[in-house]
């Protein structure tokens, strides 16, 4: 526990994301995403559970993967909030300027790209590697065998 009475992680000394944000560390996370009774909470928990299961389950996660999942959680919330906001608009274009709404043009694409990079890092998915061409002996051996 720190001097403010908040419980810190024993491993890192950091406050949980929700606690840090609630205590003035930044904007509050919408409670609907942390409440498992809501559609949003169930959606977020489902996505994170699926990724955790893909990676071998909670016991198999490395500390780095746990950090990436936590960062991804925050980004997914922001992306969903932006998507919900855009759903309230009649158009995704600012008709006066003929451009995408600023939230789509600025924030959404940045968060989406950042979330994509986190997912790539979690799954070990990187840009396709160029295939090594066989050397001449391997090529000729392959031709001779069939």
LINQUIZI-V651106 format. One record per backbone hydrogen bond with DSSP energy under -0.5 kcal/mol. NH is the residue of the N-H (numbers start at 1). CO is the residue of the C=O. E is the energy in kcal/mol with one decimal. If there is no record, write none. Layout:
nh=<NH	NH>
co=<CO	CO>
e=<E	E>
This chain:
nh=<2	5	9	13	16	20	21	22	23	24	25	26	33	34	35	36	38	41	42	43	44	45	46	47	48	49	50	51	52	53	54	55	56	57	60	61	61	66	67	68	69	70	71	72	73	74	75	76	77	78	79	80	81	82	83	84	85	86	87	88	88	89	94	95	97	98	99	101	104	105	106	107	108	109	110	111	112	113	114	115	116	117	118	119	120	121	122	123	124	125	126	139	140	141	142	143	144	145	146	146>
co=<6	2	14	9	7	16	17	18	19	21	20	21	30	31	31	34	35	32	38	39	40	41	42	43	44	45	46	47	48	49	50	51	53	52	57	57	58	62	63	64	65	66	67	68	69	70	71	72	73	74	75	76	77	78	79	80	81	82	83	84	85	86	99	93	94	94	94	92	101	101	102	102	103	104	106	107	108	109	110	111	112	113	114	115	116	117	118	119	120	120	124	135	136	137	138	139	140	141	142	143>
e=<-2.4	-1.9	-2.7	-2.6	-0.6	-2.8	-2.5	-2.4	-1.7	-1.2	-1.9	-0.7	-2.0	-1.1	-1.3	-0.7	-1.8	-0.8	-2.4	-2.5	-2.7	-2.5	-2.4	-2.4	-2.5	-2.7	-2.5	-2.2	-2.5	-2.6	-2.5	-1.7	-1.8	-2.7	-1.4	-0.6	-0.9	-2.2	-2.1	-2.4	-2.6	-2.1	-2.4	-2.8	-2.3	-1.6	-2.0	-2.9	-2.0	-2.1	-2.7	-2.3	-2.6	-2.6	-2.4	-2.6	-2.2	-2.7	-2.0	-0.6	-1.2	-1.6	-3.9	-1.0	-0.5	-2.6	-1.0	-2.4	-1.1	-2.5	-2.9	-0.5	-2.7	-1.1	-0.9	-2.7	-2.8	-2.3	-2.2	-2.7	-2.3	-2.1	-2.0	-2.4	-2.5	-2.4	-2.6	-2.4	-1.1	-2.1	-0.6	-2.3	-2.6	-2.4	-2.3	-2.1	-2.3	-1.8	-0.5	-0.6>
